[in-house]
Amino acid sequence: MMKGYNLIAAFTILSLASTFVTASDPSPLQDFCVAIDDANSAVLVNGKLCKNPSLATADDFSYSGLNVPGNTSNQLGGHVNIITADLLPGLNTLGVSLVRIDLAPNGGLNPPHYHPRGSEVLLVLEGTIYAGFVTSNPDHRLFTKILKPGDLFVFPFSLIHFQLNIGKTPAVAIAALTSQNPGINTVANAIFGANWPIYPEVLTTAFHLDKQFVEDLQAQEWVDPT
Ligand SMILES: *[C@@H]1O[C@H](CO)[C@@H](O)[C@H](O)[C@H]1NC(C)=O
């Protein structure tokens, strides 16, 4: 009998403990949200107002056009079409979004990038993709896989990852992300295409490059794959 009570007490304490463990600030839905006192010049934390539920229609939860290939005629040979709550209003507050990734044959690239607000699971529909991610400091372990149609690969929250088409045909993938606005930070673009340019000495030391090389990189056009 006593044992039974102990068990119940243990469960109660455990469930309370897990409540405390999961209690945290909600994930941000944009890069930052600077506090302000003046309500008139404020935006909502998630950037969106909610429509009156009685006025919602099926169209609010629907989006068409992901059957259309993205244009990969660019310096990367890649195109990413991300459907966030901006394009699909019914996603607001639900913590999910979707992308279509197109990669040109023989080296089309979705360059190293990370999603500041989301994990990702990728499904290859067509082609052959070399995909990978790198863990954070201090290990920087590389996890890679060659993916064929029907293969999935997971990119954990906020880790740098990439996809390269290593086949002779176009590659297509769909990925789901765990935020209505996961954000995309393309590493090379953020570093070498920063606006204003980062003071070169920061980059010469950080990347073990000479100043001229850094300035040449900074002078290039850094185009996002979206
Ligand atoms: C794809 O983009 C290139 C470069 O911007 C452009 O010249 C071309 O017309 C585009 N193709 C299509 C089918 O839109």
The ligand as a Tripos MOL2 file, in Angstrom:
@<TRIPOS>MOLECULE
LIG
   14    14     1     0     0
SMALL
NO_CHARGES

@<TRIPOS>ATOM
      1 C1         15.9790   32.1990  -64.9800 C.3       1 LIG1
      2 O1         16.8200   33.2310  -64.5150 O.3       1 LIG1
      3 C2         17.6930   33.7520  -65.5130 C.3       1 LIG1
      4 C3         18.6610   34.6910  -64.8320 C.3       1 LIG1
      5 O2         17.9790   35.6300  -64.0350 O.3       1 LIG1
      6 C4         16.8600   34.3950  -66.6040 C.3       1 LIG1
      7 O3         17.7060   34.9100  -67.6050 O.3       1 LIG1
      8 C5         15.9010   33.3570  -67.1860 C.3       1 LIG1
      9 O4         15.0470   33.9760  -68.1300 O.3       1 LIG1
     10 C6         15.0920   32.7120  -66.1060 C.3       1 LIG1
     11 N1         14.3320   31.6050  -66.6710 N.am      1 LIG1
     12 C7         13.0250   31.4630  -66.5040 C.2       1 LIG1
     13 C8         12.4220   30.2410  -67.1150 C.3       1 LIG1
     14 O5         12.3550   32.2540  -65.8760 O.2       1 LIG1
@<TRIPOS>BOND
     1     1     2 1
     2     1    10 1
     3     2     3 1
     4     3     4 1
     5     3     6 1
     6     4     5 1
     7     6     7 1
     8     6     8 1
     9     8     9 1
    10     8    10 1
    11    10    11 1
    12    11    12 1
    13    12    13 1
    14    12    14 2
@<TRIPOS>SUBSTRUCTURE
     1 LIG1         1 GROUP 0 **** ****
